[in-house]
Amino acid sequence: MVSAPTKEKKYFAPELPTELLLAANAPARSHGEALEAGQAAARLVFHQIGEDPEREGLRQTPERFAKAINDICSGYTKTLAEVVGKGIFKAEGQGLVAVKRIEFFSLCEHHMLPFWGHVSVAYYPNEKILGLSKVARIVELFARRLQVQERLTREVADAMAEAVLPKAVGVRIQAAHTCMMMRGVQKQASETVTEYFSQMETLSALERERLVCALDG
């Protein structure tokens, strides 16, 4: 008689101590407290999936996870004024300025899974221009937060408008979302494109066409 195959033994954590639950839910007031909360959150995930937190490969994971989340979500600790700094200059002309295919990554706020891709920004200056690297820093400021792509697109455009008061600005984001790739419909090759434009009505038809075309590719 052939015996039934035995199932792999799965580790189930004991009931979580109250201190762990409190640490994961407490509002963080300092860098150290934020790291402690992140470590507690990682241990809660181990508990949910039935993993052994004392397994060799996982012993340092809560600490690594907490540091990684702090880095990935570092946009919450900065302001637009801080990232722009002294990178605003007098405009030397009023021709189109475009910075294309700025790479970024972010976390989807619905599933806390990564999405990533490229951001293109184009604007017509008024009296001021922004240092090119500062455009990328604005993208980082808002991408390194829990996000949805639609809001990220608008926030980058609004920040450009606030920083240099351009005649018009447009932002285009093309991204792949692991929440569509790893779960749910599991479509591996899909991409999402979002666009946001501000003050386009102030431009001529030719200027509008040039701005939109600058965001392609």
WOKA-V455434 format. One record per residue. SS is DSSP state (~ for helix, > for strand, _ for the rest). NEAR is the number of other ideal C-beta (glycine too) atoms within 8 Angstrom. D_CENTER is the distance of its C-alpha to the mean C-alpha in Angstrom with 2 decimals. Layout:
SS;NEAR;D_CENTER
SS;NEAR;D_CENTER
//
This chain:
_;2;56.61
_;3;53.01
_;4;50.87
_;4;47.55
_;4;44.53
_;4;43.07
_;5;39.47
_;4;37.31
_;4;37.36
_;6;34.11
_;8;33.35
_;5;33.00
_;10;32.15
_;4;34.59
_;3;33.78
_;10;31.02
_;6;32.41
~;6;31.80
~;6;30.44
~;11;27.52
~;11;26.61
~;8;27.01
~;11;24.86
~;11;21.92
~;6;22.32
_;8;23.39
_;3;21.37
_;8;20.45
_;4;22.33
_;6;22.05
~;6;20.14
~;6;22.74
~;10;22.51
~;11;18.73
~;12;19.40
~;11;22.28
~;14;20.34
~;14;17.79
~;13;20.84
~;13;22.53
~;11;19.67
~;12;19.87
~;13;23.62
~;12;23.31
~;8;21.49
~;12;24.42
~;9;26.76
~;6;25.33
~;6;25.62
_;8;28.89
_;9;28.10
_;8;30.21
_;10;28.30
_;5;31.25
_;9;30.98
~;4;30.88
~;5;27.57
~;11;25.84
_;8;27.53
_;6;24.97
~;9;21.91
~;12;21.21
~;9;21.21
~;8;19.00
~;12;16.51
~;16;16.52
~;10;15.98
~;8;13.11
~;9;11.24
~;12;12.22
~;8;10.88
~;9;7.43
_;11;7.29
~;9;9.58
~;11;8.43
~;7;10.69
~;4;13.56
_;8;13.77
_;5;15.15
~;10;15.52
~;6;19.06
~;7;18.20
~;12;15.89
~;12;18.38
_;7;21.37
_;3;24.44
_;9;22.79
>;11;24.46
>;8;27.73
>;6;30.55
_;10;30.27
_;4;32.79
_;5;32.89
_;7;31.38
_;6;30.38
>;10;27.06
>;9;24.20
>;10;21.46
>;10;18.72
>;10;17.79
>;7;15.49
>;12;13.00
>;7;11.06
>;13;7.30
>;8;5.19
>;13;2.30
>;12;4.82
>;15;7.23
_;7;9.02
_;6;12.27
_;6;12.61
_;7;9.98
_;11;9.98
>;8;7.75
>;16;7.37
>;9;7.81
>;11;10.28
>;11;11.64
>;13;11.76
>;14;15.31
>;16;16.57
>;12;20.29
>;15;22.46
>;14;26.11
_;14;26.86
_;10;29.22
_;6;30.48
>;11;27.50
>;11;25.11
>;13;21.94
_;9;21.91
~;7;20.10
~;7;17.97
~;14;16.89
~;13;15.34
~;10;13.00
~;10;12.45
~;15;11.64
~;13;8.87
~;11;7.55
~;12;8.51
~;13;6.45
~;13;3.12
_;12;4.02
_;10;4.81
>;8;5.87
>;13;5.65
_;8;8.17
~;12;8.49
~;7;11.62
~;8;10.60
~;14;7.91
~;14;10.98
~;10;13.31
~;9;11.68
~;16;11.74
~;15;15.28
~;9;16.39
~;12;15.45
~;16;17.43
~;12;20.20
~;7;20.37
~;12;20.46
~;12;23.21
_;8;24.62
_;12;24.85
_;10;27.26
>;15;24.52
>;14;20.94
>;17;19.05
>;16;15.52
>;12;14.97
>;17;12.01
>;8;13.08
>;12;11.03
>;10;12.17
>;12;11.24
~;10;12.75
~;12;13.56
~;10;16.04
~;10;17.08
_;6;17.77
_;7;19.10
_;5;20.75
_;4;21.93
_;8;20.81
_;7;20.66
_;5;19.71
_;4;20.06
_;9;18.46
_;8;15.92
>;11;14.53
>;7;15.24
>;10;14.56
>;10;16.37
>;10;17.11
>;11;20.22
>;10;21.85
_;11;25.56
~;10;26.53
~;4;29.91
~;6;30.90
_;12;30.97
_;5;33.78
~;6;33.49
~;6;33.40
~;11;30.63
~;11;28.48
~;8;29.17
~;9;28.29
~;17;24.93
~;9;23.97
~;7;25.36
~;12;23.44
_;13;20.12
_;6;21.52
_;3;21.29
//
